[in-house]
Amino acid sequence: MTAYPSAKATPGTPALTLRPWRAADAADLVAAYRDETLRRWAGPAVDDETGADRWIRERQRDWETGDRFAFAVLEAPGPEGHEDREGPEARERLVGHAVVKGLRPGAPSAEVGYWTAAHARGRGVALRALLALTDWTFALFADRGPARLELLHQVDNTASCRVARKCGYEQSGLLPAAPPDHPLDGHLHIRTRLPDRA
């Protein structure tokens, strides 16, 4: 498999690295899920380290099946930074999650998703992580993967709508609510792989 997705540092924004979730991420995952906004939009909540361990093991099994690739989004120290942290944490900090799923052979589309930890919002983390994930997916699965990536979010999640549009995911339709998992209508955004230029 090619290198994992990443986003280079820019003036004012630290570099981002996307890599598979690890058992050592459990405490940071629990801390992220203490945020009510995240719990509202990010599916089943992770309440404690036991739940976090289970969630991470499930994401690791997904990698083994090749149907779903979930990444911890990590930020290097930078201008917004966390230089005051010591040890390994001085090099990177969990700021979000990004996933591509439904990568079945012959499937015309796959789905992407993401969330940003509360402490990292408003700094372009979701946008940069989604762009990196999109490029990685289209490059890695160019010969056998989906020609289309779909992104879904609830209609009241205006921040996700802005991120999707800035990343080239055009709004394509309105999906009806499907309680309890999807209590409100949703927006469907689509980005299509550009054809190869000879």
Secondary structure, DSSP 8 states (H G I E B T S, - for coil): -----EE--BTTB--EEEEE--GGGHHHHHHHTT-HHHHHHSSS---SHHHHHHHHHHHHHHHHHTSEEEEEEEE-S-TT--TT--GGGGT-EEEEEEEEE---TT-SEEEEEEEE-GGGTTSSHHHHHHHHHHHHHHHHTTTTS-SEEEEEEETT-HHHHHHHHHTT-EEEEEE--BTTTB-S-EEEEEEE------
